[in-house]
Amino acid sequence: MITLSLFAILYFLPTILAGRRGHDILAPLLLNTLFGWTVIGWVALLLWALMSDPPYYFVPYNYPPNYRPR
């Protein structure tokens, strides 16, 4: 049972990494389910998850006028 769990984690590793890096996981999940069984598809998905830049969100914050960083 542990072996099956490890194989499932390894199979969906590109999807897990894409989700951890902040990407939307729908596309990697569908592609991993359809093409992950081929070695080329799995490696391509892994490279896509690792090499694409995650979304960057900038949230401006207005400090009070008398704020001084320590």
C-alpha positions in Angstrom: 0.0 0.0 0.0 2.9 2.4 0.8 4.5 1.5 -2.6 1.3 2.4 -4.4 1.1 5.7 -2.5 4.7 6.5 -3.4 4.0 5.7 -7.1 0.9 8.0 -7.1 2.9 10.8 -5.6 5.7 10.3 -8.1 3.2 10.2 -11.0 1.5 13.4 -10.0 4.8 15.2 -9.0 4.6 17.7 -11.8 1.0 18.7 -10.7 2.1 18.9 -7.1 5.1 21.1 -7.9 3.0 23.4 -10.1 0.5 23.8 -7.3 3.2 24.5 -4.7 4.7 27.1 -7.0 1.4 29.0 -7.1 0.2 28.0 -10.5 -3.4 27.1 -11.4 -3.3 23.3 -11.3 -6.2 22.4 -13.7 -4.1 22.3 -16.9 -1.1 20.3 -15.3 -3.6 17.9 -13.7 -5.4 17.2 -16.9 -2.2 16.9 -19.0 -0.6 14.8 -16.3 -3.6 12.5 -16.2 -3.7 12.1 -20.0 0.0 12.1 -20.9 1.8 11.4 -17.7 2.0 7.7 -18.4 4.4 8.4 -21.2 7.9 9.2 -20.1 8.2 12.1 -22.5 4.9 13.6 -21.3 5.9 13.3 -17.7 9.3 14.9 -18.2 7.8 17.7 -20.3 5.2 18.4 -17.5 7.9 18.3 -14.9 10.0 20.8 -16.8 7.0 23.0 -17.4 6.2 23.1 -13.7 9.8 23.8 -12.7 10.8 26.3 -15.4 7.7 28.5 -15.7 7.6 31.6 -13.4 4.9 31.5 -10.8 2.6 34.5 -10.8 3.9 37.5 -8.9 1.4 39.6 -7.0 2.4 43.1 -5.8 0.3 44.5 -3.0 1.1 48.1 -2.3 1.0 49.3 1.3 0.9 52.9 2.4 2.8 53.4 5.6 1.8 56.1 8.0 3.7 59.4 7.6 5.5 59.0 10.9 6.6 55.4 10.3 10.4 54.7 10.5 11.7 51.2 9.9 13.9 49.8 12.7 
